[in-house]
Amino acid sequence: MKAAVIESVGRAVVAEVPDPTPGPREVVVEVAACGLCGTDLHILQGEFAPKLPIVPGHEFAGAVVAVGTQVTEVAPGDRVAVDPSLYCHECRYCRTGHNNLCERWAAIGVTTAGGAAEYAVAPVANCVKLPEHVRTQDAALIEPLSCAVRGYDVLRSRLGAHVLVYGSGTMGLMMLELAKRTGAASVDVVDVNPARLETARRLGVSAAAAHADELDRPQGWDVVVDATGNAAAIQDGLDRVAKAGTFLQFGVADYATRVTIDPYRIYNQEITITGSMAVLHSFERAAELFANGVLDPEVFISDRLPLSDYPQALEQFASGVGRKIVVVP
C-alpha cells in the first residue's frame, strides 16, 4: 500500500509499505482522510524523537475492512473515527486517571504507523462508530476536537467568562467554538494572519485583532488561551490575564521555548497557569459534539489534497496557509 513516511529528520516521502494485518483485538481501517497537525511538524523536525522512519497521521477516519479474531464490536463496512491514544493502563498516571500522562505514552501516527496511508491498524477500543449523516472524510476533525474538549475540561470555565484566544488556526478556532457553547460572555481572538482572523470573524467572534492592544479590555480577560505555541504570543497572553483568571497553554511549543512569569502577580492576583495535553476521556464526547454540528467542516477544512502530495501538504501547513489540511488516499 501507499503511505507517507517520515524517513529522517526533515525528510518526508510517499512510498510503498507492507499492508497491515490486525492483531486479535485490532482492526484495519481503509483511511478516508487524515488531517495534518503541528505534531507532524514536530516529528519531521526531530523534536518528538520517535523512532524513525514512521508513518505519521494521528487524525483519521475510515471504513473497517478487516477485524481481528477477538473483535465483535465492529464489522467490515462500519465507518469509524480513531482515537490515536495508546496507554499502558498500569503506571501511576494511568491508575490515577491521567492516562494522557502515561509513563509509556504512545500514539498511532506518532510512535506506531498512522493514518497517512491507504490503510491503518487500530485497537478496536479506539474506534468510534460514525452516524450515517457524518461524512467519513470530515470525521478526521474529531481527534483535534477531542483535544479542544480536553482543554475545556482543564479550564472548568464558568458562565459569563471573557475569553481571549491567541491563534485562529484550526485549534484556536475550535477553542472559539467551544467557548461560545460553554457560556462565554465574549470571545476575542488575536492572530497576525489576516486570512485566519477573517475566518474567526466568520464564525462569530466578539472581536478580532492582530494585537491585544487593539481590543478594549484593559482589565484583562478571565480566560486566556494560547493556541500558537509561539513564545511572543505566550508572553503577551500571560500579561493579559485578569485577576483570579486562568491562562491555558494549549498550543504546542518547541522544547526550547521560554517565557518569563511574575511570581508576585500570580500570588497577589490569584492567577492560575495550566496546560492541556492531547486527549483524555474526551474522544467520544467530541464525536457526539461533531455529529451534532458543533463544527462546520466546510469552514474548518481548507484543503483536501491527495496522499501523494503529503510532503507538499506538510510544507503548506508549515507556511501557515489555510486551516485544517487533510490528505485523502
QUIZI-V483270 format. One record per run of one state. SS is the DSSP state (2 for helix, 1 for strand, 0 for the rest). FROM is the first residue (numbers start at 0). TO is the last residue. If there is no record, write none. Layout:
ss = {SS;SS}
from = {FROM;FROM}
to = {TO;TO}
This chain:
ss = {0;1;0;1;0;1;0;2;0;1;0;1;0;1;0;1;0;2;0;2;0;1;0;1;0;1;0;1;2;1;0;2;0;1;0;2;0;1;0;2;0;1;0;2;0;1;0;2;0;1;0;2;0;1;0;2;0;2;1;2;0;1;0}
from = {0;1;8;10;16;25;35;37;44;53;54;58;67;78;82;84;86;91;95;98;101;105;108;111;112;116;117;118;123;126;129;135;155;161;166;169;181;185;190;193;202;206;209;211;214;220;226;230;238;240;249;262;268;271;275;282;291;296;300;306;319;323;328}
to = {0;7;9;15;24;34;36;43;52;53;57;66;77;81;83;85;90;94;97;100;104;107;110;111;115;116;117;122;125;128;134;154;160;165;168;180;184;189;192;201;205;208;210;213;219;225;229;237;239;248;261;267;270;274;281;290;295;299;305;318;322;327;328}
